[in-house]
């Protein structure tokens, strides 16, 4: 029995303003080809299928195409809802769709009812919000915490699994102890302490978790597949993909991480502006999505435009001055007690990146300042005349 564990597709997500639907479609192509080449029996998607509760039409269309192609390739598809998904919307027509091989579980009342793929029992557990009475009532739980609701859910799973063979799989969307986070996961602490013990999923051959975006193993039989596409620069070191696992007749699982295609590499650069612009070691980042942190003592003028000439896919520019930071006075303090003409000439020099005003330009600025003063004087005289008349 061959299965693929994946999660956190986040269809419709953007990355610093750049849409990821193309990268996600590329992953779907790869997944379909893997199902065909490996003879996969079922694809498990452990939550956060969409990036938001009301997905865009293009995201819905991509999920529809993905499910159809995976089923046509010979696999059953099992989806469980995540904290980003709308459980009701994702679960629409789930009973009807299951007849075609697409099994969607988003209702807590379905917990403990497996999807059977030959002699393998797969138990999808939708994301359980412990603050929701629909969750605690369905599970008979009084304590509103992630640990309590998931423990009750797994009790139901183990009760049903006890009467079946050793090939059992639990799918869940949660933060299990021992897992490492990244910057792109939404906090799920609302409703109680978010972290649950990895031992919660004891009693099944394989625990297929979603929510954390880095691929990782949190216990002997419990894994996160990670997201198939990077969604933050904190994931620059991740190898994205899916977990291909085989369940033997005795329930032992053999796993293999299958790398997904990389739509565009991520690069994280740090240093002063001149070093980053001139450093040959950064040549590999020129085609990447780039985050740059400048460490110049004073923010360089025009840094974004200059950096984009070398790194056209620069998405995030940060400033963290290092060393002895030069004092940067306020504008008001810098112009205090200075002649207006000198202030204007300094402005011209600044916007022209160091090119000072010539004599003709200084004369023009002086004429403009004098005209402005005369206009102001006339306005003040007219105001005084009106006030005397009113008195």
HELIX and SHEET records of a PDB file:
HELIX    1   1 UNK A   21  UNK A   38  1                                  18    
HELIX    2   2 UNK A   57  UNK A   72  1                                  16    
HELIX    3   3 UNK A   87  UNK A   90  1                                   4    
HELIX    4   4 UNK A   94  UNK A   98  1                                   5    
HELIX    5   5 UNK A  108  UNK A  110  5                                   3    
HELIX    6   6 UNK A  133  UNK A  139  1                                   7    
HELIX    7   7 UNK A  146  UNK A  161  1                                  16    
HELIX    8   8 UNK A  198  UNK A  201  5                                   4    
HELIX    9   9 UNK A  233  UNK A  235  5                                   3    
HELIX   10  10 UNK A  273  UNK A  278  1                                   6    
HELIX   11  11 UNK A  280  UNK A  285  5                                   6    
HELIX   12  12 UNK A  303  UNK A  310  1                                   8    
HELIX   13  13 UNK A  331  UNK A  335  1                                   5    
HELIX   14  14 UNK A  340  UNK A  351  1                                  12    
HELIX   15  15 UNK A  359  UNK A  390  1                                  32    
SHEET    1   A 6 UNK A 102  UNK A 105  0                                        
SHEET    2   A 6 UNK A  76  UNK A  80  1                                        
SHEET    3   A 6 UNK A  42  UNK A  46  1                                        
SHEET    4   A 6 UNK A   2  UNK A   6  1                                        
SHEET    5   A 6 UNK A 241  UNK A 247 -1                                        
SHEET    6   A 6 UNK A 253  UNK A 259 -1                                        
SHEET    1   B 2 UNK A  14  UNK A  15  0                                        
SHEET    2   B 2 UNK A  18  UNK A  19 -1                                        
SHEET    1   C 6 UNK A 115  UNK A 117  0                                        
SHEET    2   C 6 UNK A 120  UNK A 124 -1                                        
SHEET    3   C 6 UNK A 168  UNK A 173  1                                        
SHEET    4   C 6 UNK A 206  UNK A 210  1                                        
SHEET    5   C 6 UNK A 222  UNK A 224  1                                        
SHEET    6   C 6 UNK A 216  UNK A 217 -1                                        
SHEET    1   D 2 UNK A 175  UNK A 176  0                                        
SHEET    2   D 2 UNK A 195  UNK A 196  1                                        
SHEET    1   E 3 UNK A 266  UNK A 271  0                                        
SHEET    2   E 3 UNK A 289  UNK A 294  1                                        
SHEET    3   E 3 UNK A 314  UNK A 319  1                                        
END                                                                             
